[in-house]
């Protein structure tokens, strides 16, 4: 009944029947994921470079302050800050390793994990033909 009513209303208002196609959800998900991962990696890399640049400037200022004050606490803070800057440098290297792991394709991965338990035939094509003739007789 509902369908008849819809048809009547469509005729009255001279509406054309539209064919609806289902929307494609997650079209090309791999490309989008790769793009997001690449954008995130680039963002993190940019932040690490900014931290390293600002940290180098701060270290220079802290060295000047430590020289002027000759206070043991300023040297302690300076040494901790230098250690933290080294950690940021290590994170940049780890980022590059992570990027290589994320962008590695199947063809670049090692295939050493494949084990053949039983070989069906080992030999030349001539040997195979001889074996087929022997089994056929």
C-alpha positions as CSV (number, residue, x, y, z in Angstrom):
1,X,0.0,0.0,0.0
2,X,2.8,2.3,0.8
3,X,4.4,1.7,-2.5
4,X,1.1,2.6,-4.3
5,X,0.8,5.8,-2.4
6,X,4.4,6.7,-3.2
7,X,3.8,6.1,-6.9
8,X,0.6,8.2,-6.8
9,X,2.4,11.1,-5.1
10,X,5.3,10.7,-7.6
11,X,2.8,11.0,-10.5
12,X,1.0,14.0,-9.1
13,X,4.2,16.0,-8.6
14,X,5.9,14.6,-11.7
15,X,8.8,13.2,-9.8
16,X,11.3,10.9,-11.4
17,X,12.3,7.8,-9.6
18,X,15.9,8.0,-8.5
19,X,18.1,5.0,-8.4
20,X,20.1,5.1,-5.3
21,X,23.5,3.5,-5.1
22,X,24.9,2.5,-1.8
23,X,27.6,4.9,-0.6
24,X,31.1,3.5,-0.6
25,X,32.4,3.5,2.9
26,X,36.1,3.5,3.6
27,X,37.0,4.0,0.0
28,X,40.7,3.3,-0.5
29,X,41.4,2.9,3.3
30,X,45.1,1.9,2.8
31,X,45.9,5.2,1.0
32,X,44.2,7.2,3.7
33,X,46.0,5.3,6.5
34,X,49.3,5.7,4.8
35,X,48.7,9.4,4.3
36,X,47.8,9.8,8.0
37,X,50.8,7.9,9.2
38,X,53.1,9.9,6.9
39,X,51.5,13.2,8.1
40,X,51.8,12.1,11.8
41,X,55.4,11.1,11.3
42,X,56.2,14.4,9.6
43,X,54.5,16.3,12.4
44,X,56.4,14.5,15.1
45,X,59.7,15.0,13.2
46,X,58.9,18.8,12.9
47,X,58.2,19.0,16.7
48,X,61.4,17.1,17.5
49,X,63.4,19.5,15.3
50,X,61.8,22.5,17.1
51,X,62.6,21.0,20.5
52,X,66.2,20.5,19.5
53,X,66.5,24.0,18.2
54,X,65.0,25.6,21.2
55,X,66.9,23.2,23.5
56,X,70.2,24.2,22.0
57,X,69.5,27.8,22.6
58,X,68.4,27.1,26.1
59,X,71.6,25.1,26.8
60,X,73.7,28.0,25.6
61,X,71.8,30.4,27.9
62,X,72.1,27.9,30.9
63,X,75.8,27.6,30.3
64,X,76.2,31.3,30.5
65,X,74.1,31.4,33.7
66,X,76.1,28.5,35.2
67,X,79.4,30.3,34.4
68,X,78.2,33.5,36.0
69,X,76.7,32.1,39.1
70,X,79.2,29.2,39.7
71,X,76.3,27.6,41.7
72,X,76.3,23.7,41.8
73,X,72.6,23.6,41.2
74,X,72.8,25.4,37.9
75,X,75.4,22.9,36.7
76,X,73.1,20.1,37.8
77,X,70.2,21.5,35.9
78,X,72.4,22.1,32.9
79,X,73.6,18.5,32.9
80,X,70.1,17.2,33.2
81,X,69.0,19.4,30.3
82,X,71.9,18.2,28.1
83,X,70.8,14.6,28.9
84,X,67.2,15.4,27.9
85,X,68.4,16.9,24.6
86,X,70.3,13.7,23.9
87,X,67.1,11.7,24.6
88,X,65.3,13.9,22.0
89,X,68.0,13.1,19.5
90,X,67.5,9.4,20.2
91,X,63.8,9.8,19.7
92,X,64.4,11.3,16.3
93,X,66.5,8.3,15.3
94,X,63.7,6.0,16.6
95,X,61.2,7.9,14.6
96,X,63.2,7.1,11.4
97,X,63.3,3.4,12.4
98,X,59.6,3.4,13.0
99,X,59.0,5.1,9.6
100,X,61.0,2.4,7.9
101,X,59.0,-0.3,9.6
102,X,55.7,1.3,8.8
103,X,56.5,1.9,5.1
104,X,58.1,-1.5,4.5
105,X,56.2,-3.4,1.8
106,X,55.9,-7.2,1.6
107,X,58.6,-7.4,-1.1
108,X,61.1,-5.9,1.2
109,X,60.4,-8.1,4.1
110,X,62.6,-11.2,4.5
111,X,61.1,-14.5,3.6
112,X,63.3,-16.6,5.8
113,X,60.3,-17.9,7.8
114,X,59.1,-20.2,4.9
115,X,59.7,-23.9,5.6
116,X,59.1,-26.6,3.1
117,X,58.3,-29.8,4.9
118,X,57.9,-32.2,1.9
119,X,59.3,-31.8,-1.6
120,X,57.0,-33.4,-4.2
121,X,59.6,-33.6,-6.9
122,X,63.2,-32.7,-7.2
123,X,64.9,-33.0,-10.6
124,X,64.9,-31.9,-14.2
125,X,62.0,-31.9,-16.6
126,X,63.5,-35.0,-18.3
127,X,63.5,-36.8,-15.0
128,X,59.9,-35.8,-14.4
129,X,58.8,-37.1,-17.8
130,X,60.6,-40.4,-17.1
131,X,58.8,-40.7,-13.8
132,X,55.5,-40.0,-15.4
133,X,56.1,-42.7,-18.1
134,X,57.1,-45.2,-15.4
135,X,54.0,-44.5,-13.3
136,X,51.8,-44.6,-16.3
137,X,52.9,-48.1,-17.3
